[in-house]
Amino acid sequence: MNKEKIEQAIKTIVGHMNLECEVEFKEEENKNGKAVLVLINSQDSGRFLIGKNGQTLEALEHIIRAMFLKGEERGVTLAVDINDYKRTKASYVIELAKQAVMRVRSTQKAEALLPMTAYERRMVHMELASYPDVATESIGEDPQRRIVIKPYI
């Protein structure tokens, strides 16, 4: 994966929006292969790059993946984050899920969370997998796909 080309593509796209940014890369090996995280930092214009509910960020990530994962070996994943938006949002969603777990434990009734992105749902599923007394399930169709937390009986 050519990081210089990825950085240049991002700066070109962002430049067309009359914005500036800095690009960093983090790589890690996981059980499925190599994960590359592209971190975009933009001082004043992060909200324009992120968009409402992260929609512009998702579109940018989709474009970058389409451009640079084509022809890559299997097991390489590419994610884009702007000003730590995804990480912060995932932490917030996980906290909401933990609060829902407490309610499910006390009422013993299933509870559906608000719709989430695939990334956010994955983070919640992974976090709640360590809770032996609840089960999680994704239901619905995008963009209304959500997680249901159920008591494990």
C-alpha positions as CSV (number, residue, x, y, z in Angstrom):
1,M,0.0,0.0,0.0
2,N,1.5,3.3,-1.1
3,K,1.1,5.7,1.8
4,E,2.4,8.7,-0.2
5,K,-0.2,8.2,-2.9
6,I,-2.9,7.9,-0.2
7,E,-1.7,11.1,1.5
8,Q,-1.6,12.9,-1.8
9,A,-5.1,11.8,-2.8
10,I,-6.5,12.9,0.5
11,K,-4.8,16.3,0.3
12,T,-6.1,16.7,-3.2
13,I,-9.7,15.9,-2.3
14,V,-9.5,18.1,0.8
15,G,-7.8,20.9,-1.2
16,H,-10.8,20.9,-3.6
17,M,-12.9,21.8,-0.5
18,N,-10.5,24.7,0.1
19,L,-9.4,23.1,3.3
20,E,-6.0,22.0,4.7
21,C,-5.1,18.9,6.7
22,E,-2.2,16.8,7.9
23,V,-2.2,13.0,7.3
24,E,-0.7,10.3,9.6
25,F,-0.7,6.6,9.3
26,K,-0.9,3.9,12.0
27,E,-0.4,0.2,11.1
28,E,-1.0,-2.8,13.2
29,E,-1.1,-6.5,12.6
30,N,-4.2,-8.4,13.8
31,K,-5.5,-11.9,13.5
32,N,-7.1,-11.1,10.1
33,G,-4.1,-9.4,8.6
34,K,-2.9,-5.8,8.4
35,A,-4.9,-2.8,9.5
36,V,-4.0,0.6,8.3
37,L,-5.6,3.6,10.0
38,V,-5.3,7.0,8.2
39,L,-5.6,9.8,10.7
40,I,-6.5,13.2,9.2
41,N,-6.0,16.2,11.4
42,S,-7.6,19.5,10.4
43,Q,-7.5,22.4,12.9
44,D,-10.5,24.6,11.9
45,S,-12.2,22.5,9.2
46,G,-12.8,19.1,10.9
47,R,-16.5,19.6,11.0
48,F,-16.7,20.1,7.3
49,L,-14.7,17.0,6.6
50,I,-16.7,14.9,9.1
51,G,-20.1,16.2,8.0
52,K,-23.5,15.5,9.6
53,N,-23.3,12.3,11.7
54,G,-20.0,11.5,10.0
55,Q,-21.5,11.1,6.5
56,T,-18.7,13.1,4.7
57,L,-16.1,11.1,6.6
58,E,-17.8,7.8,5.6
59,A,-17.9,9.0,1.9
60,L,-14.2,9.9,2.0
61,E,-13.3,6.6,3.6
62,H,-15.3,4.8,0.9
63,I,-13.5,6.7,-1.9
64,I,-10.0,6.1,-0.4
65,R,-10.8,2.3,0.1
66,A,-12.0,2.0,-3.5
67,M,-8.9,3.8,-4.8
68,F,-6.3,2.0,-2.8
69,L,-7.5,-1.5,-1.7
70,K,-8.1,-2.6,-5.3
71,G,-5.5,-5.2,-6.0
72,E,-4.3,-5.4,-2.4
73,E,-3.9,-8.8,-0.9
74,R,-6.7,-10.1,1.2
75,G,-6.6,-9.3,4.9
76,V,-5.6,-5.6,4.5
77,T,-8.1,-3.2,6.0
78,L,-8.1,0.6,5.6
79,A,-9.9,3.0,7.9
80,V,-10.0,6.8,7.9
81,D,-10.6,9.0,10.9
82,I,-10.7,12.8,11.2
83,N,-9.7,14.6,14.4
84,D,-10.4,11.3,16.3
85,Y,-14.1,11.6,15.5
86,K,-14.7,7.8,15.1
87,R,-12.7,6.9,18.2
88,T,-14.6,9.5,20.3
89,K,-18.0,8.5,18.9
90,A,-17.3,4.8,19.5
91,S,-16.4,5.5,23.1
92,Y,-19.7,7.5,23.5
93,V,-21.7,4.7,21.9
94,I,-20.0,2.0,24.0
95,E,-20.9,4.0,27.1
96,L,-24.5,4.2,26.0
97,A,-24.5,0.5,25.4
98,K,-23.1,-0.2,28.9
99,Q,-25.9,1.9,30.4
100,A,-28.4,-0.1,28.4
101,V,-26.9,-3.3,29.8
102,M,-27.6,-2.1,33.3
103,R,-31.2,-1.5,32.4
104,V,-31.5,-4.9,30.7
105,R,-30.0,-6.6,33.7
106,S,-32.5,-4.9,36.1
107,T,-35.6,-5.3,33.9
108,Q,-34.7,-8.6,32.2
109,K,-36.2,-7.1,29.0
110,A,-34.5,-6.6,25.7
111,E,-33.6,-3.0,24.7
112,A,-32.8,-1.7,21.2
113,L,-30.2,1.0,20.8
114,L,-30.3,3.9,18.3
115,P,-29.2,3.2,14.7
116,M,-25.4,3.1,14.3
117,T,-22.8,2.7,11.6
118,A,-21.2,-0.7,11.0
119,Y,-18.1,0.5,12.8
120,E,-20.0,1.5,15.9
121,R,-22.0,-1.7,15.9
122,R,-18.8,-3.7,15.7
123,M,-17.3,-1.9,18.6
124,V,-20.4,-2.4,20.7
125,H,-20.6,-6.1,19.9
126,M,-16.9,-6.6,20.7
127,E,-17.2,-4.7,24.0
128,L,-20.4,-6.5,25.2
129,A,-19.1,-9.9,24.2
130,S,-17.3,-9.9,27.6
131,Y,-20.6,-9.6,29.4
132,P,-21.8,-13.2,30.0
133,D,-25.3,-12.3,31.1
134,V,-26.4,-10.4,27.9
135,A,-26.4,-11.1,24.2
136,T,-26.3,-8.7,21.3
137,E,-27.9,-8.9,17.9
138,S,-28.0,-6.4,15.0
139,I,-31.4,-5.9,13.4
140,G,-32.8,-3.8,10.6
141,E,-31.4,-2.5,7.4
142,D,-29.0,0.4,6.9
143,P,-29.2,3.3,7.7
144,Q,-31.6,2.2,10.5
145,R,-29.6,-0.9,11.5
146,R,-29.3,-1.1,15.3
147,I,-28.2,-3.4,18.1
148,V,-30.6,-5.1,20.5
149,I,-29.3,-6.1,23.9
150,K,-31.0,-9.1,25.4
151,P,-30.8,-10.9,28.7
152,Y,-28.9,-14.1,28.2
153,I,-31.1,-16.9,29.6
